[in-house]
Amino acid sequence: MTLRLSRSGWIPFALFLLTLGLVVACQGSPLGNQSQNMPMTSLACRRINHDAGQTEVCGQPITIAALSPYILDMMLSLGVEPDGYAAADLRGDLLRQPKFNNPEQQIPYIGNKLRSQPVNFGDRHSPSLEAIAKMQPDLILGEAWQGTQGKYSLLTKIAPTVLVNDGKGGWQHSIEIIAQALDKQEQLRQVKNDYHARITSVREQLTLVASKFPQILLVGSGDLSKAIYADQDSEFSRLLEALNFQLVDTGAIFSNNSALSLETIPLLNPDIIIVVAWNQAEKSDALGWEKLQQQWSNMPLLKTIPASQAGKVFFLDARLSTIRGPLAATVILDHYLNFLVSLN
């Protein structure tokens, strides 16, 4: 029997304990313990303050469960591979695969960094508790929202659990906590140095573009004929600002700072438009940005915008915002450079 967590509901605590006990009995060894209220018992132990509480982690964890693409990105950046992984947007046969046996194809953008084949915990919104417990991890890493409604307590019954919240400063905040939990402080310094060096390099190459065409309208949509949202706070927007571009402030013209209509976009008159596209068809393998690019070219109103006529409308894959760690940031920076360097 497979038990799953979800945002909308959670399994009865007694039933969870019963299943967990059966898994332990079958495996023949105890699970990791959460020691939040105990003093540090040795120099090898450290107390991790994270976004769901405080957790004691001893030594360097070997068997690790990663509960989202965001966590996987940061782990891989630090040179650590998880033994199990909960993905986003699982479709088709992959839903039933016990492992990610072809991670480069199955995990967009960052799967090529994996040499192993992690256990498939299912979707990040409802990872399989049974699969996590059966793996007997030394450490569980996830996002703060995955620990709401008592779910954090359930995870701590399996192993020490550390949860992070990217809303408190993006991945730069989260990776500090992850690196401490994994005992990878030296690798963290290298990640920071590499990131800042890449920002500096791309900013220098786009200096002239940012001075000639400073105003960028950043929007997101799954279907241009239905809803378009202004993007003012994401990894996409933060990186544009780091490159010295200015985001068009839609709130300065419209009282609603998030929802836009096709008719309002020409009134904003941006120098450049970047559309972050997601795929609304859950079972479709088509890329969302390809669909929206076609939609844009077929809409007379959008084709008349000066940015469109000048070839300054670009499209990005919204899945990068789900990953949104240092590896994803590098991919986004590469896209920005490829898009914009020709405007020099």
C-alpha positions as CSV (number, residue, x, y, z in Angstrom):
1,M,0.0,0.0,0.0
2,T,1.4,3.5,-0.9
3,L,0.6,6.4,1.3
4,R,1.0,9.9,-0.1
5,L,1.2,13.4,1.3
6,S,-0.8,16.1,-0.5
7,R,-1.5,19.8,0.1
8,S,-5.2,19.3,0.5
9,G,-5.2,16.4,3.0
10,W,-3.0,14.0,4.9
11,I,-3.2,10.5,6.2
12,P,-4.3,9.7,9.8
13,F,-1.3,9.7,12.1
14,A,-2.0,6.2,13.5
15,L,-2.2,4.7,10.0
16,F,1.1,6.4,9.1
17,L,2.8,5.0,12.2
18,L,1.5,1.5,11.4
19,T,2.8,1.6,7.9
20,L,6.1,3.0,9.0
21,G,6.5,0.3,11.6
22,L,5.9,-2.4,8.9
23,V,8.5,-0.9,6.7
24,V,11.1,-0.8,9.5
25,A,10.3,-4.4,10.4
26,C,10.8,-5.5,6.8
27,Q,14.1,-3.6,6.5
28,G,15.5,-4.9,9.8
29,S,17.1,-1.6,10.9
30,P,15.9,1.6,12.6
31,L,15.2,4.8,10.9
32,G,16.9,8.1,11.5
33,N,15.8,10.1,14.5
34,Q,14.9,13.7,14.8
35,S,16.7,15.3,17.8
36,Q,15.4,18.8,17.9
37,N,15.3,19.2,21.7
38,M,18.5,17.3,22.6
39,P,21.9,18.9,23.2
40,M,24.6,18.2,20.7
41,T,26.2,14.9,21.8
42,S,29.4,15.0,19.8
43,L,31.6,17.3,17.8
44,A,30.4,15.6,14.6
45,C,26.8,16.8,15.3
46,R,25.5,20.2,14.4
47,R,22.2,22.0,15.0
48,I,20.6,23.3,11.8
49,N,18.3,26.3,12.1
50,H,15.9,26.1,9.1
51,D,12.6,27.4,7.9
52,A,10.5,24.8,9.7
53,G,12.4,24.6,13.0
54,Q,15.7,23.2,14.3
55,T,17.2,19.9,13.5
56,E,20.3,18.0,14.7
57,V,22.3,16.4,11.9
58,C,25.4,14.2,12.8
59,G,28.2,13.6,10.5
60,Q,27.9,13.8,6.7
61,P,24.6,12.3,5.5
62,I,25.0,9.6,3.0
63,T,21.5,8.5,2.0
64,I,19.5,11.7,1.2
65,A,15.9,12.3,0.1
66,A,15.3,15.4,-2.1
67,L,11.6,16.4,-2.2
68,S,11.6,18.9,-5.0
69,P,13.5,20.2,-8.1
70,Y,14.5,23.3,-6.1
71,I,16.3,21.0,-3.5
72,L,17.8,18.8,-6.3
73,D,19.3,21.9,-8.0
74,M,21.0,23.1,-4.8
75,M,22.3,19.6,-3.9
76,L,23.8,19.0,-7.3
77,S,25.4,22.5,-7.2
78,L,27.1,21.4,-4.0
79,G,28.3,18.1,-5.6
80,V,25.8,15.8,-3.8
81,E,23.3,13.4,-5.5
82,P,20.1,12.3,-3.8
83,D,19.2,8.6,-3.4
84,G,15.5,9.5,-3.9
85,Y,13.7,12.4,-5.5
86,A,10.2,13.9,-5.8
87,A,9.8,15.7,-9.2
88,A,7.4,18.2,-10.7
89,D,5.0,17.6,-13.6
90,L,5.4,13.8,-13.7
91,R,3.6,12.4,-16.7
92,G,2.8,9.2,-18.5
93,D,4.9,6.1,-17.7
94,L,7.3,8.1,-15.5
95,L,4.5,8.2,-12.8
96,R,4.9,4.4,-12.5
97,Q,8.7,4.2,-12.8
98,P,10.3,3.0,-9.5
99,K,13.5,5.0,-10.4
100,F,14.6,7.8,-12.7
101,N,16.5,5.4,-15.0
102,N,17.2,8.1,-17.6
103,P,17.5,11.3,-15.6
104,E,18.9,13.4,-18.4
105,Q,15.7,12.9,-20.3
106,Q,13.3,12.7,-17.3
107,I,14.5,15.6,-15.2
108,P,14.5,18.8,-17.3
109,Y,17.6,21.1,-17.4
110,I,19.5,19.5,-14.4
111,G,19.1,15.8,-14.9
112,N,22.3,15.7,-16.9
113,K,24.2,16.4,-13.7
114,L,23.0,13.1,-12.2
115,R,25.2,10.0,-12.6
116,S,22.9,7.8,-10.4
117,Q,19.3,6.7,-10.8
118,P,17.4,8.0,-7.7
119,V,14.3,6.4,-6.4
120,N,11.1,8.0,-7.7
121,F,9.1,9.4,-4.8
122,G,6.4,10.6,-7.1
123,D,5.2,14.2,-7.4
124,R,6.6,16.8,-5.1
125,H,3.1,17.8,-3.9
126,S,2.4,14.2,-2.7
127,P,5.7,12.3,-2.2
128,S,5.3,8.6,-1.2
129,L,6.0,8.2,2.5
130,E,6.4,4.5,2.1
131,A,9.1,4.9,-0.6
132,I,10.9,7.5,1.6
133,A,10.8,5.3,4.7
134,K,11.8,2.2,2.8
135,M,15.0,4.0,1.6
136,Q,15.9,4.7,5.2
137,P,17.5,8.1,4.6
138,D,20.0,9.8,6.8
139,L,18.4,13.2,5.9
140,I,15.3,14.5,4.2
141,L,15.5,17.9,2.4
142,G,12.4,19.7,1.3
143,E,10.6,23.0,1.0
144,A,8.8,24.8,3.8
145,W,5.4,24.5,2.2
146,Q,5.8,20.7,2.1
147,G,5.8,20.7,5.9
148,T,2.6,22.5,6.5
149,Q,-0.6,20.9,8.2
150,G,1.5,18.6,10.3
151,K,3.4,17.0,7.4
152,Y,6.8,18.1,8.8
153,S,6.1,16.1,12.0
154,L,5.4,13.0,9.8
155,L,8.6,13.4,7.9
156,T,10.7,13.7,11.1
157,K,9.4,10.3,12.1
158,I,11.4,8.9,9.2
159,A,14.6,10.9,9.4
160,P,16.1,14.3,10.4
161,T,14.3,16.7,8.1
162,V,15.4,20.2,7.0
163,L,13.0,22.5,5.1
164,V,13.8,25.8,3.4
165,N,11.7,28.7,2.1
166,D,12.9,30.5,-1.0
167,G,10.7,33.5,-0.1
168,K,13.3,34.6,2.4
169,G,15.9,35.6,-0.1
170,G,15.8,33.1,-2.9
171,W,18.2,30.2,-3.3
172,Q,21.0,32.3,-1.8
173,H,19.2,31.9,1.6
174,S,18.2,28.3,1.1
175,I,21.6,27.0,0.0
176,E,23.2,28.2,3.2
177,I,21.0,25.9,5.2
178,I,21.3,23.0,2.7
179,A,25.1,23.3,2.7
180,Q,25.2,23.2,6.5
181,A,23.0,20.2,6.6
182,L,25.2,18.4,4.1
183,D,28.4,19.6,5.6
184,K,29.5,21.2,2.3
185,Q,30.7,24.7,3.3
186,E,33.7,24.6,1.0
187,Q,31.6,23.7,-2.0
188,L,29.2,26.5,-1.0
189,R,31.9,29.1,-1.4
190,Q,32.7,27.8,-4.8
191,V,29.0,27.9,-5.9
192,K,28.8,31.6,-4.8
193,N,32.0,32.5,-6.5
194,D,30.9,30.8,-9.8
195,Y,27.5,32.5,-9.7
196,H,28.9,36.0,-9.1
197,A,31.5,35.5,-11.8
198,R,28.8,34.4,-14.3
199,I,26.6,37.4,-13.4
200,T,29.6,39.8,-13.9
201,S,30.5,38.2,-17.2
202,V,26.9,38.4,-18.7
203,R,26.3,41.9,-17.3
204,E,29.5,43.1,-19.0
205,Q,28.5,41.5,-22.3
206,L,25.0,43.2,-22.1
207,T,26.1,46.6,-20.9
208,L,25.3,48.3,-24.2
209,V,22.0,46.5,-24.6
210,A,20.9,47.5,-21.0
211,S,21.7,51.2,-21.8
212,K,20.0,51.2,-25.2
213,F,16.9,49.1,-24.3
214,P,16.6,49.3,-20.5
215,Q,12.8,48.7,-20.1
216,I,11.8,45.0,-20.1
217,L,8.2,43.8,-19.7
218,L,8.4,40.3,-18.1
219,V,5.1,38.4,-18.1
220,G,3.9,34.8,-17.6
221,S,1.1,32.9,-19.3
222,G,-0.1,29.5,-20.2
223,D,-2.4,30.8,-22.9
224,L,-2.2,34.3,-24.2
225,S,-6.0,34.3,-25.0
226,K,-6.9,33.7,-21.4
227,A,-4.5,35.1,-18.8
228,I,-1.3,37.1,-18.7
229,Y,0.5,38.0,-15.5
230,A,3.1,40.6,-14.8
231,D,6.2,39.0,-13.2
232,Q,7.8,41.3,-10.7
233,D,9.3,38.8,-8.2
234,S,10.9,35.6,-9.5
235,E,14.3,34.2,-10.4
236,F,13.7,35.6,-13.9
237,S,13.1,39.1,-12.7
238,R,15.9,39.1,-10.1
239,L,18.4,38.1,-12.7
240,L,17.3,40.8,-15.1
241,E,17.7,43.4,-12.4
242,A,21.2,42.0,-11.6
243,L,22.0,42.6,-15.3
244,N,21.0,46.3,-14.9
245,F,17.7,46.1,-16.8
246,Q,14.6,47.7,-15.4
247,L,11.3,45.9,-15.1
248,V,8.3,47.7,-16.5
249,D,6.1,48.7,-13.5
250,T,2.6,47.7,-14.6
251,G,1.2,49.0,-11.3
252,A,2.2,52.5,-12.3
253,I,-0.4,52.4,-15.1
254,F,-3.0,49.8,-13.9
255,S,-4.4,49.3,-10.4
256,N,-4.0,45.6,-10.7
257,N,-0.3,44.9,-10.8
258,S,-0.5,41.2,-11.8
259,A,-3.3,40.5,-14.4
260,L,-2.9,42.1,-17.8
261,S,-5.0,41.8,-21.0
262,L,-3.8,41.8,-24.6
263,E,-5.1,45.3,-25.0
264,T,-3.0,46.7,-22.1
265,I,0.4,45.4,-23.3
266,P,0.8,47.9,-26.2
267,L,0.1,50.8,-23.7
268,L,3.1,49.8,-21.7
269,N,5.4,50.2,-24.7
270,P,8.4,48.3,-23.4
271,D,11.8,48.1,-25.1
272,I,11.9,44.3,-24.8
273,I,9.3,41.7,-23.9
274,I,10.1,38.4,-22.3
275,V,7.3,35.8,-21.9
276,V,7.6,33.0,-19.4
277,A,5.4,30.2,-20.7
278,W,4.0,27.2,-18.9
279,N,2.2,24.2,-20.3
280,Q,-1.4,24.1,-19.1
281,A,-2.1,20.6,-20.7
282,E,-0.8,18.3,-18.0
283,K,-0.5,15.3,-20.3
284,S,1.0,17.1,-23.2
285,D,4.6,16.8,-24.2
286,A,4.6,20.0,-26.2
287,L,6.7,22.8,-24.8
288,G,4.7,25.7,-23.5
289,W,7.0,28.4,-24.9
290,E,6.7,27.0,-28.4
291,K,2.9,27.2,-28.2
292,L,2.9,30.8,-26.9
293,Q,5.4,31.9,-29.5
294,Q,3.1,30.6,-32.2
295,Q,0.1,32.3,-30.5
296,W,2.0,35.6,-30.3
297,S,2.9,35.6,-34.0
298,N,-0.8,34.9,-34.9
299,M,-2.3,37.8,-32.9
300,P,-2.5,41.0,-35.0
301,L,-2.6,43.2,-31.9
302,L,0.6,41.8,-30.5
303,K,2.3,41.9,-33.9
304,T,1.9,45.6,-34.1
305,I,3.8,46.3,-30.8
306,P,7.1,48.1,-31.6
307,A,9.0,45.4,-29.6
308,S,7.4,42.7,-31.8
309,Q,8.2,44.5,-35.0
310,A,11.8,45.0,-33.9
311,G,12.2,41.3,-33.1
312,K,12.6,41.9,-29.3
313,V,10.0,39.5,-27.9
314,F,11.5,36.3,-26.4
315,F,10.1,33.2,-24.7
316,L,11.3,31.2,-21.7
317,D,10.3,27.8,-20.2
318,A,8.4,28.3,-16.9
319,R,9.8,25.0,-15.6
320,L,13.0,26.9,-14.8
321,S,11.1,28.8,-12.2
322,T,10.2,25.5,-10.5
323,I,13.8,24.5,-10.3
324,R,15.0,28.1,-9.5
325,G,18.4,27.2,-7.9
326,P,21.9,28.1,-9.0
327,L,21.9,25.6,-11.8
328,A,18.7,27.0,-13.2
329,A,20.0,30.6,-12.7
330,T,22.9,29.7,-15.0
331,V,20.5,28.3,-17.7
332,I,18.4,31.5,-17.5
333,L,21.5,33.7,-17.8
334,D,22.6,31.7,-20.8
335,H,19.2,32.3,-22.4
336,Y,19.3,36.0,-21.6
337,L,22.7,36.3,-23.2
338,N,21.7,34.4,-26.3
339,F,18.5,36.5,-26.7
340,L,19.9,39.9,-26.0
341,V,23.6,40.0,-27.2
342,S,22.4,40.4,-30.8
343,L,20.8,43.7,-29.8
344,N,24.3,45.3,-29.1
